[in-house]
Amino acid sequence: MLKARIVVGADGSPGSTLAVRWAAAEAQLREAELRVFTAYHRRDPGRQHDDDASAVVHEAVTQARTVAPQIQVRGLAMPGYAAPMLLHAAEDAALLVVGDRRRGSLPGQPLGSVGSQVATHARASVVVVRGRPGPDDGPVVVGVDDGPAASTIIGRAFEEAALRGAPLLAVTAHANGHPTPAAAEALGAEIDPRLDPWREKYPSVQVEREYASGRPDRVLVQRCQQAQLVVVGPRRHGYQGVMLGAVGSGLLRRAACPVLIAR
């Protein structure tokens, strides 16, 4: 039986180091293999950049084995642009992990954020590791609405909570004010049945249900202050890929913990 695979991007920055360490811990939880990739751009065909890239990969693999010595780790340095390389590498992966690099881009990536690009275009679920380093306590937070992908998102949040032995906080936020008790009860009748099958599948997970007043992105950013992971889904699919919408985009900019975009 083939092991699940987790792919992580590395570039030697502090953000990518946190991502590698997070991905290694996740691989250990899932009994998955870990693939570490770095990209480099050969601007001058007469010069060799392999040594520098190999050093980045070697350090990343060392970091991963320090966190999770028993996992299978393989590191690869490849010429090209970071985002397309990671997207191709993660086509059949269970999870794609990247760091949050706010200043500049990964080597070989001239424009934009690699994290936002892979979160938008990856076929696999994506984690952008950001916020405080190494959050290993607190709940897993999931944003719940009545969209068609709600069940997938909730199920992934339950799975992550069960793996970590963490409680789950399921949040529904309304920008138009706090619902009345009757409205909250009606909303619960519509949404909570989506939680019930996952409660049965993961009976060890303690679940807290919250209905909050405020914009969903702002509410979830606030709940992330004490969380170890926040799980959201894509808002919709477009011609070029997945559109994250205000919630996902806001979390990628401001969340105080890693952000999982569930597919």
N, C-alpha and C positions, 0 to 999 in steps of 0.2 A: 504494500500500500504506500503510495506516494505521500510524503510529508507536505503539509501546507508550507507555503513560502512567504516570507516577509521581505520586502525590498526597502532599503534605506539609502538615501543620498548622503554623500559625505564630501566636504570640501576643505576640511581642516579648520573651519571657523568654530567659535564657541557654540553657536547655535546648532551646527551639524553634529558636534560632539554630544550635545544633549539628545539630539535625535537618535544617534547611534545607540547610546546607552538605553534610551527608552525602548527602541526597537528590539534590542537584545533581551530586555526584561520581558517584553511582550512575546517574543519567540519562545522564551522559557516557559511562560504561562501556557502557551498554546502547543508546546512540544513541536514547534515549527523550525524549519531551517531559515537562516538569515543570509541574505545576499547584500553586500555593501558595494555601492557603485560610486565612482567619481568620474566626472567629465573633464576633459582638457581640450584646448583648441590649439591646433598647430598653425600658428600664423606664419611661421617661417619654415618651409619644408626642410630647410637645411639644419634646423635645430631639433634637438630631442627633448621632449617634455615628459617622457615616460618616467624618468627617475622621480621627479617631483610628485607626479600623480601616484606612482607606486608607494611613495613614502606616506602620502595622505591615506591611501587604502590600508597600508600596513598598520598605521597608528589607529585607524578606525576599527580594524579587526581586533587589535589588541584591547581597545576599550570595550568592545563587545564581549570578548572572552573574559575580561575582568569582571563584568557584570554577571555573565551567565556562562560559566566555564564548560557546561555540558552540552551547549547547543552546537549545531553544525553551522559554521560560518565560512562564507567564501567571499573574497573581495576581488573586484574587477575595476580597472581603469580603462576608460574608452575615450577615443577622440570624438569630439562633436559637441553639440549644445546640451546643456544639462537637462532641461525639461523634456525634449523629445526622447533623449536617451532613457530617462527614468520611466516615461510613459511606455516605451517599448519593453523595457525590462520587466515592468509590472503587469503586463497584459494578462498573465495567468496567475498572478500573485493573490494571496488572501488580503494583503494590506501593503500600502505604499506609505512610507514615513519620510518626512522631510523636516528640516529645522526652519526656524523663523529667523531670517536674516534681513534685518531692517535697513542696514547700510550697504548699498551696492548689491551686486548680483553674484551668483555663482560663476566661477570661471567658465568662459565660453557662453555666457548668457548675457547678451548685451542690453536687453530691455526687459523691464517688468520684474515681477517676483516669481521665482520658481515655484514657491509654495502655492500661490494663487493659480498659476497655470496648471499644475498637476491636480489641484483640488477641483478645477473646472473641467479638465479633459480626461482624467484617468478612468479606466473601466473598473478598477478595484476601489475599495474603500480607501480613504486617505486620512492620515493623521498628520497635522501640522503641530510639531512640538514647540510650544511657546509658554510664556508665563514663568512662574517661579520654578527653579530647577528641582527635579526629582520629587514632585508631589506624590506621596505614597499613602496618604490618608484622605479622609473626607469622602463624600459620596461621588458616584457617577451621576451626572446631570443629563437629562434628555429633554429636548423641546418637543412637545406633543401638539399637533393640530389635527384637523380633520382631512388632511390631504391624502391622496392615494398611496403615498409611500410611508404613511405613518406606521403601519405594522412592521415593515422592514426596519425602520429606525428604532422603534421600541424594542424589537427583538435583539438588535445589535447592542443596545444599551443594557438589557438584561444579561446578555452573554458576557459583556465586559465587567459588569458588576459581580457576576457569579465567579468569574476568573480571579477577581481581586479580593473576594470576600468583602465587598463594599456594599453599603446601602445604595438605593437608587432614588433619586428625586426626579419625578416626572412633572414638568412645568408646562402649563398652558397660560399664555399671557394674552391680555386684551388691551389694545391701545385706547379703546373707547370707554374706559372706566371699569371698575371692579364689578363683575356680574352679581346680580342679586342672588339670594339663596336659591330661589326657584330656577333662575337661569343657569346657575352653576349645576344644579341637580339635573336639568335637562341636558346640559353640555356633557356632564358625566355619563348620562345614559347613552350618549352618542359615542363618546371617545373611550370610556373605561372598558367596554367589552374588548377593545383591542389590547388592553393590558392583561385581561384575564387569562388567555391561553399562555402567555409568557409567565405569569405568576405560577401556573400549574407546572410549566416546564422547569422553572427555576424556583422551587419552593424555599430555597435557602436565602433568597434575596429579599431583604426588607425594603418595602416600597413606601415612599411618602408621596402623596398627590397634592399638588399645589395649583390653585387658580390665582393668578396675579393680575394686577392692574398696571398697564404700561406697555410701551412698545416691546415686542418680543425680543428684539436684539439687545435692548438695554437691560431688560429683566434677566436674560440669560447671562449677560456679561457680569451682572451683579452676583448671581448665584455661583458663578465660576470662582469667586474669590476664595471659597472654602472647598472647592471640588478638586478631585484628582483627574477628572476627564469630563468633557462635555461632548455629547453626541447629537448631531443634527443631520438633516438630510438636504439634498438639493431641492431648490424651490421648484424648478421645472427643467425640462430638457429643451435645448435649442438646436439650431442647425450646426453650430460649432461645438456643441458639447453640453455640459451641465451648467445651468445658471444658478448661482448660489443664492441670489436674492439678498435682502438686507440682513437677515439673521446670520447666515453663514459668513457673509462678507464682514459684518460687524465683529463676529467672534474671531475671525482670522486677524483682525487688526487689534482687538482689545482684550481678548480672553486672558485670564490669569492662569490657565492650565491648558494642556494639550487639547486640540479640537479634532474630533473624528467626524469626517463627512462620510456618512454611511451610504453605500450603494445597495 
